[in-house]
Amino acid sequence: MVTAQHEGLNKIATFDLECTRDMLRALFDVPIPKSGEACTASPDLSEVDPGVCRADGAILYGEGGEKFGVIVETQRAPDEEKCYSWLEYIANFRSREKCPACLVVICPNERVARWAAKVISTGHPGLTLKVLTIDKWNTPVITDAGQALDNIALAVISTVTQSEHPRFGEICAATQQALGGIDPGLAYRYARYVTLSLEGDAQEGWSQGMRTMTYPYQGKYAEGLIAEGEAKGRVEGEARGEARAVLKILESRGLSVSEELQNRVMGCQERAVLDIWVARALWVESAEEIFD
């Protein structure tokens, strides 16, 4: 099941491809072009049934002979089936795009990072797979806002992977301050996706910083709508309050909300699903896209 954390981490890694380029080049020794074209590629990596072999995201950098593909996966728990499907992802992407490609797995906790770091044997002599992981061991602890601004996507993803670090409060402060130095629309989305990606005390720590400081990107309008929905949730039920927040965001952004969509949203009682719809409501181009 897709969770709010899963959705948040995927968006951090794929919604701004230039920032992601800088992050990947800083973390891994892979031949991603320093500049040039960047576009999202289809994450459907199966010729027969796309649902059988679908990655969380795919990016294509460069063009011509310099093309390089990046397949993105967020893994919240070990899954032995991935030891078989991940090699298929790479093979099918290379076949379709006619270029080299790598697989990057985002690991939000230590248990998953240790599992994903193991070498996968295919059985064929000399053919093994060791995926590239983004985890607490290879992301830096960034406590300086200037350093965070130099590579904002790296700072944002590190805020999540370093959520158990003793200096997490300083990490949050540096990232939040750095976000104030980029486009407010881009910064708000990063901030929102960090909120979704964190859990427990770390999420509260990040949110506390957002509440106590004032930044242009905070999107008070959108945050106010969410808060209103949550306040009503305490009286009418948390799920119903969050469902109202989804509809208010869509309507206030000028998107057409059909009666069928309204009934589906208000009828949902799963908080994890509603969390995802709230996040999507902030950026979708049509209301129906929250269900994609």
C-alpha positions as CSV (number, residue, x, y, z in Angstrom):
1,M,0.0,0.0,0.0
2,V,1.2,3.5,-0.9
3,T,1.7,5.5,2.2
4,A,2.2,9.3,2.8
5,Q,5.9,8.7,3.5
6,H,6.3,6.7,0.3
7,E,4.6,9.5,-1.7
8,G,6.7,12.2,0.0
9,L,10.0,10.5,-0.7
10,N,9.1,9.8,-4.3
11,K,8.3,13.5,-4.9
12,I,11.4,14.7,-3.2
13,A,13.5,12.6,-5.6
14,T,11.6,13.3,-8.8
15,F,9.6,16.5,-9.0
16,D,12.5,18.9,-9.7
17,L,14.9,17.1,-12.0
18,E,17.7,19.7,-12.0
19,C,17.9,19.7,-8.2
20,T,17.8,15.9,-8.3
21,R,20.6,15.9,-10.8
22,D,22.8,17.8,-8.4
23,M,21.9,15.5,-5.5
24,L,22.7,12.3,-7.5
25,R,26.0,13.6,-8.8
26,A,27.0,14.5,-5.3
27,L,26.1,11.1,-3.9
28,F,27.1,8.7,-6.6
29,D,29.9,8.2,-9.2
30,V,27.5,7.8,-12.1
31,P,27.8,9.4,-15.6
32,I,24.9,11.8,-15.3
33,P,25.5,14.8,-17.6
34,K,26.3,18.0,-15.8
35,S,23.8,19.9,-17.9
36,G,21.4,19.4,-20.7
37,E,18.0,18.0,-21.2
38,A,16.2,16.3,-18.2
39,C,12.8,14.7,-18.4
40,T,10.7,12.2,-16.6
41,A,10.4,8.8,-18.2
42,S,7.6,6.3,-17.9
43,P,8.0,4.2,-14.8
44,D,6.2,1.3,-16.5
45,L,9.0,-1.1,-17.2
46,S,7.1,-4.2,-18.5
47,E,6.3,-4.9,-22.1
48,V,3.4,-7.2,-21.2
49,D,1.7,-5.8,-18.2
50,P,2.8,-2.4,-16.8
51,G,1.3,-3.2,-13.5
52,V,3.6,-6.1,-13.0
53,C,6.9,-4.1,-13.4
54,R,6.4,-0.5,-12.4
55,A,9.0,1.5,-10.6
56,D,8.2,4.5,-8.4
57,G,9.8,6.9,-10.7
58,A,12.2,7.2,-13.7
59,I,14.3,10.1,-15.0
60,L,16.2,10.5,-18.3
61,Y,19.1,12.9,-18.4
62,G,20.9,14.1,-21.5
63,E,20.4,13.2,-25.1
64,G,22.0,11.3,-27.9
65,G,25.1,9.4,-26.8
66,E,25.1,11.1,-23.4
67,K,21.7,9.8,-22.3
68,F,21.6,8.3,-18.8
69,G,18.6,6.9,-17.0
70,V,17.8,6.9,-13.3
71,I,15.2,4.6,-11.9
72,V,13.9,5.6,-8.4
73,E,12.5,3.3,-5.8
74,T,11.4,4.1,-2.2
75,Q,11.6,1.1,0.1
76,R,10.0,1.3,3.5
77,A,10.5,-2.4,4.4
78,P,12.6,-5.3,3.1
79,D,10.9,-7.1,0.2
80,E,12.6,-10.2,-1.2
81,E,10.5,-10.0,-4.4
82,K,12.5,-6.9,-5.3
83,C,15.7,-9.0,-5.5
84,Y,14.1,-10.4,-8.7
85,S,12.3,-7.4,-10.1
86,W,14.9,-4.7,-9.7
87,L,17.2,-6.3,-12.3
88,E,14.2,-6.4,-14.7
89,Y,13.6,-2.7,-14.1
90,I,17.1,-1.9,-15.3
91,A,17.1,-4.3,-18.2
92,N,13.8,-3.1,-19.5
93,F,14.7,0.6,-19.1
94,R,17.9,0.1,-21.0
95,S,16.1,-1.8,-23.8
96,R,13.4,0.9,-24.2
97,E,15.6,4.0,-23.9
98,K,18.8,2.5,-25.5
99,C,21.0,4.0,-22.9
100,P,22.7,3.0,-19.6
101,A,20.7,3.2,-16.4
102,C,21.1,2.8,-12.7
103,L,18.7,2.0,-9.9
104,V,18.5,4.3,-6.8
105,V,16.7,3.1,-3.7
106,I,15.7,5.6,-1.0
107,C,15.9,3.9,2.4
108,P,14.3,6.0,5.2
109,N,15.4,3.7,8.0
110,E,18.5,1.7,9.0
111,R,16.9,-1.7,8.7
112,V,15.9,-1.2,5.0
113,A,19.3,0.4,4.2
114,R,21.2,-2.7,5.5
115,W,18.9,-5.0,3.5
116,A,19.0,-3.0,0.3
117,A,22.8,-2.7,0.4
118,K,23.4,-6.4,-0.2
119,V,24.7,-7.8,-3.5
120,I,22.0,-9.6,-5.5
121,S,23.3,-12.6,-7.3
122,T,21.5,-13.5,-10.6
123,G,23.0,-16.9,-11.1
124,H,24.8,-15.9,-14.3
125,P,28.6,-15.8,-13.8
126,G,29.8,-12.3,-13.3
127,L,26.4,-10.7,-13.4
128,T,25.4,-9.3,-10.0
129,L,23.4,-6.2,-8.9
130,K,24.2,-3.8,-6.1
131,V,21.7,-1.0,-6.1
132,L,22.6,2.6,-5.2
133,T,21.0,3.5,-1.9
134,I,20.2,6.9,-0.4
135,D,20.4,6.3,3.4
136,K,21.9,7.6,6.7
137,W,25.4,6.4,5.8
138,N,25.9,8.2,2.5
139,T,23.9,11.4,3.0
140,P,25.7,14.3,4.9
141,V,24.7,15.9,8.1
142,I,24.0,19.5,6.9
143,T,23.6,22.0,9.7
144,D,24.7,25.1,7.7
145,A,22.0,26.9,5.7
146,G,24.6,28.0,3.1
147,Q,25.7,24.5,2.5
148,A,22.1,23.3,2.3
149,L,21.3,26.0,-0.3
150,D,24.2,24.8,-2.5
151,N,22.5,21.5,-3.0
152,I,18.9,21.9,-1.8
153,A,17.7,18.4,-2.9
154,L,20.5,16.8,-1.1
155,A,19.7,18.8,2.0
156,V,16.0,17.9,1.8
157,I,16.6,14.2,1.4
158,S,19.2,14.2,4.2
159,T,16.7,15.8,6.5
160,V,14.7,12.6,6.2
161,T,17.6,10.1,6.2
162,Q,19.2,11.8,9.2
163,S,16.0,12.0,11.2
164,E,17.5,10.0,14.1
165,H,20.7,12.1,14.3
166,P,21.4,13.8,17.6
167,R,21.6,17.2,15.7
168,F,18.3,16.7,13.9
169,G,17.0,20.0,15.2
170,E,19.9,21.9,13.6
171,I,19.5,19.9,10.4
172,C,15.9,21.0,10.2
173,A,16.7,24.6,10.9
174,A,19.4,24.7,8.2
175,T,17.1,23.1,5.6
176,Q,14.2,25.4,6.4
177,Q,16.3,28.5,6.2
178,A,17.9,27.3,2.9
179,L,14.4,26.8,1.4
180,G,13.8,30.5,2.0
181,G,16.5,31.2,-0.6
182,I,14.8,29.4,-3.5
183,D,11.6,29.8,-5.5
184,P,8.7,29.9,-2.9
185,G,6.6,27.5,-4.9
186,L,9.4,25.0,-5.2
187,A,10.3,25.5,-1.5
188,Y,6.8,24.9,-0.3
189,R,6.6,21.6,-2.2
190,Y,9.9,20.4,-0.7
191,A,8.7,21.4,2.8
192,R,5.4,19.6,2.4
193,Y,7.1,16.5,1.1
194,V,9.5,16.4,4.0
195,T,6.5,16.6,6.4
196,L,5.0,13.6,4.6
197,S,8.3,11.7,4.6
198,L,9.0,12.0,8.3
199,E,7.3,10.1,11.0
200,G,6.7,10.3,14.8
201,D,9.0,12.7,16.8
202,A,10.9,13.7,13.7
203,Q,7.8,14.8,11.9
204,E,6.8,16.8,15.0
205,G,10.3,18.4,15.2
206,W,10.2,19.5,11.6
207,S,6.6,20.8,11.9
208,Q,7.5,22.7,15.1
209,G,10.2,24.6,13.2
210,M,7.7,25.4,10.4
211,R,5.3,26.7,13.0
212,T,7.7,28.9,14.9
213,M,9.5,30.5,12.0
214,T,8.1,32.6,9.2
215,Y,9.2,31.9,5.6
216,P,7.6,33.1,2.4
217,Y,7.3,29.6,1.1
218,Q,5.2,28.2,4.0
219,G,2.0,28.5,2.0
220,K,-0.1,29.8,4.9
221,Y,-3.1,29.6,2.7
222,A,-2.8,25.9,2.1
223,E,-1.6,25.1,5.6
224,G,-4.6,27.0,6.9
225,L,-6.9,24.9,4.9
226,I,-5.3,21.7,6.2
227,A,-5.4,23.0,9.8
228,E,-9.1,23.8,9.4
229,G,-9.9,20.3,8.1
230,E,-7.9,18.8,11.0
231,A,-9.7,21.0,13.6
232,K,-13.1,19.9,12.3
233,G,-11.8,16.4,12.4
234,R,-11.5,16.6,16.2
235,V,-15.3,17.1,16.3
236,E,-16.5,15.2,13.3
237,G,-13.9,12.5,13.2
238,E,-10.3,12.8,12.0
239,A,-10.9,11.2,8.6
240,R,-13.9,13.3,7.8
241,G,-12.0,16.5,8.8
242,E,-9.0,15.5,6.5
243,A,-11.4,14.7,3.7
244,R,-12.9,18.2,4.0
245,A,-9.3,19.6,3.7
246,V,-8.8,17.8,0.4
247,L,-12.0,19.3,-1.1
248,K,-11.3,22.8,0.3
249,I,-7.8,22.8,-1.3
250,L,-9.1,21.6,-4.6
251,E,-11.9,24.1,-4.7
252,S,-9.8,27.0,-3.5
253,R,-7.3,26.3,-6.3
254,G,-10.1,26.7,-8.8
255,L,-10.3,23.1,-9.8
256,S,-13.7,21.6,-10.7
257,V,-14.9,19.1,-8.1
258,S,-17.6,16.7,-9.3
259,E,-20.3,15.3,-7.0
260,E,-18.9,11.8,-7.6
261,L,-15.4,12.9,-6.6
262,Q,-16.8,14.7,-3.5
263,N,-18.6,11.6,-2.4
264,R,-15.6,9.4,-2.9
265,V,-13.4,11.7,-0.8
266,M,-15.9,12.1,2.0
267,G,-16.5,8.4,2.0
268,C,-12.9,7.5,2.6
269,Q,-12.0,6.5,6.2
270,E,-8.3,5.6,5.7
271,R,-6.0,8.3,7.1
272,A,-3.0,7.1,5.1
273,V,-4.9,7.5,1.8
274,L,-6.3,10.9,2.9
275,D,-2.8,12.1,3.7
276,I,-1.7,11.2,0.2
277,W,-4.8,13.0,-1.3
278,V,-4.0,16.1,0.8
279,A,-0.5,16.2,-0.6
280,R,-1.6,15.7,-4.2
281,A,-4.4,18.3,-3.9
282,L,-1.7,21.0,-3.5
283,W,-0.2,20.4,-7.0
284,V,-2.5,18.4,-9.3
285,E,-3.8,20.0,-12.5
286,S,-7.2,18.4,-12.3
287,A,-9.1,17.2,-9.2
288,E,-9.3,13.6,-10.5
289,E,-5.5,13.3,-10.5
290,I,-5.5,12.9,-6.7
291,F,-6.6,9.3,-7.3
292,D,-3.7,8.5,-9.7
